[in-house]
Amino acid sequence: MRQEVFRMERVTYIEKGIKRLEDFNLQIYQGEIMGLIPINAHGLQELLLLMQTNMPLYDGHIYYCGERINSWKNPRRCANRIGIIDANSRLVEHMTVTDNIFVLRQGFRQEVIQNKLLRKQLEPFMSDIEVDIVADAYVDRLSAFERVVVELLRAVVAGYRLIVLNEISTVINGEELAKLYEIIHHYGRRGFSFLYVSPHLEEIMEVCDRVALLSNGRIQKVAQGEEMKAEIVEGYTLEFDRMVRYHMENRNQAVWQKKEILSFSHVTGEVLQDFNMKVYEGECLVIQNLDNQVFQDILQVLYGDRKVKKGNCFISGKRVQLPASKEIAVIAAEPTKTMIFGELSYMDNLCMGLSRRVPGVWKRNMRESVRKEYGPVLGEEVFGMPVERLSEKQKYQMVYTRVLLQKPRVVVCVQPFKGADLAHRVFVWKMMEMLLDKGMSVVILTINLADSMSLADRLIRIGKDGIIQEINREDFGSLSITAPWLSLYRTE
């Protein structure tokens, strides 16, 4: 008989008068890797919160390792021994790997820290999973993959029987993800249980035993084996497939002239060395970063946080300075959190990009002209709303319309699908297609290729040594990765 590790039974959780979870049921068994696909994100953050802390419930019960840890009658005011690993590191950066794994764990009682002994204790854990991470390395020097492994080991050493992995594919690349799956399966055989949260069915099918669908604060369905693909794909990804097919047909009919619009020439930053790259007019270029330090270096150069040590950037053959050029717009990762300013009105937020092109935009008649043109598209009601009250879709629409008003030649989208549930991923996809239809070049900086490549005309993979691989659209079918669009290219 399978032993249950975690169960939420008829849980209803209310926050600020809103039902975040309603009649919520979920079971996870010992050694199981349970998948969770958020069809929409309503209730997801509250679910993760309740797994870690025992917030007061409106109704229902929560059980962990055979013990009732929370109830609408008698909530326990203490944290639960459940680990959560996501894009935000919970490690202490200026401490070593061994310090984070052993010293900071609950129950560590040594008054004098014996580093040699801690290193020796860490060796069998590293050997077990065939990973070589320097025990005395400081956390801020680790790669994203190493950081995830250290967090996982810390949970294992602490004896957490359930570990949650939330959208891990946004921080580590495909090869590292495959290695992580091996580690997860290894600990699954040792009796540890996992909840793997991802909007990508392909990831779920590769690593999980079962999958639950989260929608509007409820588990709508639980499936396993072939049922995962047969029912979930048909029910929830048909719109995506139709969009990709239609987009592919239109792009195939387009006559491409490789007119260079943006180029980097011998750019050197902190990690980047003698970097050269070209972007062509009207294309969608996906840049996959295989090294997290390179990824951060590129972002800092784009934002102007770090001046290049040498090299130049050119727009249509003219040298420009980043990030000042009005010809380039950057949409940051999770833009609904990072690119919206609560102290400003909707109109002020909307016109920020336009102000780089039209200095008189803050005049009343100009703003009224913008409202008249875009009101029917955005909805008249949004102009009178505080921006924090906008829906997630309205926030995405405002950010992308801001870029549309700026009319840049090149739009750089940083991990555009990060943090978006399935419904909003489809909307973001449409927004980027809109930019392409307007003749703009779209450059997608990403780690995970799953959604981005369905728009791409070209792929460039970048590592510490610069460009490792460049693949044109007609050769995408040969890629040895799992993605929802890949079969469409292989059947052409």
Summary of the structure (lengths in Angstrom):
residues: 492
radius of gyration: 24.1
end to end distance: 47.6
largest distance: 72.2
contacts: 1546
relative contact order: 0.11
helix: 40%
strand: 26%
